[in-house]
Amino acid sequence: MLPRMAGLGATQANFLVNTSLASGMGKMAIAALEIGFPTMRIPQAAIAQAIAQALFPTISAQAAKGDSAAFARLLMRAVNIVVALSLPATVGLMVLAEPIIRLLYQRGSFDDASASATALALTCFAIGLIGHSVFEVVVRGFYALRDTVRPVIITVRDLAQKKLAP
């Protein structure tokens, strides 16, 4: 459980770094990030998290039995399905970012400029949807193999590289 908590903490730290970088661009940039990223995660949850959750007991059983061929076959099939479903979701988010944001959020003080800025953020985040989705499935593969540390190392390394980048 501790590695999972550390991984989730690193993910939140990653979001804080993004927010910190956006803070120099004004309040609208921060709001765009804070709305755009969770909006991108809606299809990720519907696709990748659902598949990963359903897959986990089966790949855990294969790993426990030592059937690495079945484990690898199931994991790769899940990755392929996630990519096949995430690709159209990515394109849809990118093409329909502005109408989606306007439908979900534009009211009150959330004006046209806010919608446009948030749609741009969503479009940028959508580029990473496939990677985020595949990572969700692959992490479950590591957990099934009882390797909870490696996903944390990858997440923390990614965060460190982002903080050190110019």
Kinemage of the C-alpha trace (Angstrom):
@kinemage 1
@onewidth
@group {chain A} dominant
@subgroup {mainchain}
@vectorlist {calphas} color= white
{ca met a 1} P 0.000 0.000 0.000
{ca leu a 2} L 2.851 2.417 0.728
{ca pro a 3} L 4.235 2.305 -2.833
{ca arg a 4} L 0.730 2.925 -4.223
{ca met a 5} L 0.315 5.909 -1.897
{ca ala a 6} L 3.736 7.224 -2.932
{ca gly a 7} L 2.812 6.825 -6.599
{ca leu a 8} L -0.447 8.689 -6.123
{ca gly a 9} L 1.415 11.354 -4.175
{ca ala a 10} L 3.910 11.735 -7.004
{ca thr a 11} L 1.030 12.104 -9.450
{ca gln a 12} L -0.420 14.880 -7.313
{ca ala a 13} L 3.016 16.497 -7.054
{ca asn a 14} L 3.215 16.339 -10.842
{ca phe a 15} L -0.072 18.214 -11.060
{ca leu a 16} L 1.243 20.788 -8.560
{ca val a 17} L 4.297 21.350 -10.769
{ca asn a 18} L 2.003 21.921 -13.748
{ca thr a 19} L -0.109 24.340 -11.712
{ca ser a 20} L 3.001 26.151 -10.516
{ca leu a 21} L 4.214 26.557 -14.087
{ca ala a 22} L 0.786 27.811 -15.156
{ca ser a 23} L 0.623 30.299 -12.274
{ca gly a 24} L 2.909 32.626 -14.192
{ca met a 25} L 0.330 32.737 -16.960
{ca gly a 26} L -2.574 34.027 -14.866
{ca lys a 27} L -5.653 32.684 -13.155
{ca met a 28} L -7.258 31.544 -16.390
{ca ala a 29} L -4.333 29.213 -17.111
{ca ile a 30} L -4.598 27.575 -13.692
{ca ala a 31} L -8.358 27.131 -14.053
{ca ala a 32} L -7.882 25.708 -17.549
{ca leu a 33} L -5.470 23.095 -16.185
{ca glu a 34} L -7.645 22.298 -13.179
{ca ile a 35} L -10.640 21.688 -15.433
{ca gly a 36} L -8.912 20.293 -18.534
{ca phe a 37} L -7.035 17.465 -16.822
{ca pro a 38} L -10.005 15.957 -14.951
{ca thr a 39} L -12.077 16.246 -18.121
{ca met a 40} L -9.434 14.213 -19.967
{ca arg a 41} L -9.567 11.636 -17.184
{ca ile a 42} L -13.270 10.926 -17.794
{ca pro a 43} L -12.601 8.701 -20.829
{ca gln a 44} L -9.492 7.336 -19.114
{ca ala a 45} L -11.636 6.155 -16.205
{ca ala a 46} L -14.324 4.775 -18.484
{ca ile a 47} L -11.833 2.887 -20.631
{ca ala a 48} L -8.522 2.160 -18.918
{ca gln a 49} L -9.477 2.032 -15.271
{ca ala a 50} L -12.476 -0.153 -16.005
{ca ile a 51} L -10.435 -2.589 -18.100
{ca ala a 52} L -7.538 -2.607 -15.623
{ca gln a 53} L -9.895 -3.254 -12.727
{ca ala a 54} L -11.571 -6.141 -14.525
{ca leu a 55} L -8.246 -7.571 -15.720
{ca phe a 56} L -6.423 -7.495 -12.393
{ca pro a 57} L -7.859 -10.638 -10.740
{ca thr a 58} L -7.195 -12.722 -13.840
{ca ile a 59} L -3.619 -11.591 -14.394
{ca ser a 60} L -2.938 -11.909 -10.667
{ca ala a 61} L -4.088 -15.534 -10.814
{ca gln a 62} L -1.876 -16.173 -13.867
{ca ala a 63} L 1.092 -14.576 -12.125
{ca ala a 64} L 0.456 -16.619 -8.959
{ca lys a 65} L 0.359 -19.828 -11.021
{ca gly a 66} L 3.599 -18.818 -12.755
{ca asp a 67} L 1.926 -18.907 -16.177
{ca ser a 68} L 3.921 -16.069 -17.695
{ca ala a 69} L 2.701 -16.794 -21.233
{ca ala a 70} L -0.964 -16.415 -20.251
{ca phe a 71} L -0.104 -13.382 -18.113
{ca ala a 72} L 1.706 -11.680 -20.999
{ca arg a 73} L -1.019 -12.585 -23.495
{ca leu a 74} L -3.784 -11.161 -21.280
{ca leu a 75} L -1.830 -8.025 -20.457
{ca met a 76} L -0.985 -7.346 -24.109
{ca arg a 77} L -4.572 -7.968 -25.154
{ca ala a 78} L -5.746 -5.459 -22.541
{ca val a 79} L -3.151 -2.912 -23.701
{ca asn a 80} L -4.266 -3.377 -27.313
{ca ile a 81} L -7.914 -2.923 -26.357
{ca val a 82} L -7.117 0.172 -24.315
{ca val a 83} L -5.165 1.687 -27.215
{ca ala a 84} L -7.936 0.800 -29.676
{ca leu a 85} L -10.535 2.513 -27.475
{ca ser a 86} L -8.357 5.419 -26.331
{ca leu a 87} L -7.295 6.454 -29.822
{ca pro a 88} L -10.791 7.467 -30.978
{ca ala a 89} L -11.393 9.052 -27.554
{ca thr a 90} L -8.206 11.083 -28.013
{ca val a 91} L -9.252 12.246 -31.462
{ca gly a 92} L -12.742 13.012 -30.174
{ca leu a 93} L -11.423 15.071 -27.276
{ca met a 94} L -9.089 16.982 -29.557
{ca val a 95} L -11.668 17.691 -32.251
{ca leu a 96} L -14.569 18.359 -29.883
{ca ala a 97} L -12.678 19.978 -26.995
{ca glu a 98} L -14.377 23.336 -27.274
{ca pro a 99} L -17.965 22.057 -27.606
{ca ile a 100} L -17.363 19.603 -24.744
{ca ile a 101} L -16.004 22.328 -22.455
{ca arg a 102} L -18.781 24.738 -23.386
{ca leu a 103} L -21.452 22.101 -22.740
{ca leu a 104} L -20.022 20.970 -19.407
{ca tyr a 105} L -18.758 24.213 -17.899
{ca gln a 106} L -19.750 27.434 -19.674
{ca arg a 107} L -22.101 29.312 -17.386
{ca gly a 108} L -21.812 32.158 -14.911
{ca ser a 109} L -18.332 33.673 -14.920
{ca phe a 110} L -16.990 30.857 -17.137
{ca asp a 111} L -17.044 32.901 -20.353
{ca asp a 112} L -15.886 32.389 -23.958
{ca ala a 113} L -12.262 33.135 -23.095
{ca ser a 114} L -12.335 30.628 -20.233
{ca ala a 115} L -13.898 28.007 -22.493
{ca ser a 116} L -11.289 28.566 -25.201
{ca ala a 117} L -8.376 28.386 -22.754
{ca thr a 118} L -9.768 25.248 -21.123
{ca ala a 119} L -10.432 23.643 -24.516
{ca leu a 120} L -6.789 24.268 -25.443
{ca ala a 121} L -5.651 22.656 -22.187
{ca leu a 122} L -7.969 19.697 -22.810
{ca thr a 123} L -6.603 19.308 -26.333
{ca cys a 124} L -3.058 19.229 -24.987
{ca phe a 125} L -3.960 16.773 -22.222
{ca ala a 126} L -5.799 14.578 -24.743
{ca ile a 127} L -2.490 13.943 -26.500
{ca gly a 128} L -1.434 11.988 -23.402
{ca leu a 129} L -4.679 10.030 -23.005
{ca ile a 130} L -3.332 6.894 -24.667
{ca gly a 131} L -0.176 6.949 -22.540
{ca his a 132} L -2.109 7.555 -19.321
{ca ser a 133} L -4.509 4.756 -20.239
{ca val a 134} L -1.803 2.231 -21.095
{ca phe a 135} L 0.060 3.132 -17.904
{ca glu a 136} L -3.091 2.332 -15.909
{ca val a 137} L -3.147 -1.216 -17.322
{ca val a 138} L 0.611 -1.792 -17.129
{ca val a 139} L 0.703 -0.702 -13.481
{ca arg a 140} L -1.832 -3.432 -12.713
{ca gly a 141} L 0.536 -5.870 -14.406
{ca phe a 142} L 3.309 -4.838 -12.038
{ca tyr a 143} L 0.948 -5.164 -9.078
{ca ala a 144} L -0.075 -8.647 -10.221
{ca leu a 145} L 3.627 -9.557 -10.217
{ca arg a 146} L 3.855 -8.088 -6.689
{ca asp a 147} L 6.201 -5.385 -7.935
{ca thr a 148} L 4.658 -2.274 -6.433
{ca val a 149} L 7.872 -0.259 -6.343
{ca arg a 150} L 8.709 0.000 -10.058
{ca pro a 151} L 5.617 2.061 -11.032
{ca val a 152} L 6.451 4.495 -8.215
{ca ile a 153} L 10.044 4.816 -9.418
{ca ile a 154} L 8.812 5.552 -12.942
{ca thr a 155} L 6.325 8.156 -11.712
{ca val a 156} L 8.842 9.860 -9.418
{ca arg a 157} L 11.502 9.843 -12.157
{ca asp a 158} L 9.027 11.472 -14.526
{ca leu a 159} L 8.248 14.138 -11.928
{ca ala a 160} L 11.955 14.788 -11.278
{ca gln a 161} L 12.631 15.172 -14.989
{ca lys a 162} L 9.756 17.621 -15.319
{ca lys a 163} L 10.998 19.704 -12.362
{ca leu a 164} L 14.543 19.780 -13.753
{ca ala a 165} L 13.518 20.648 -17.304
{ca pro a 166} L 14.181 24.282 -18.291
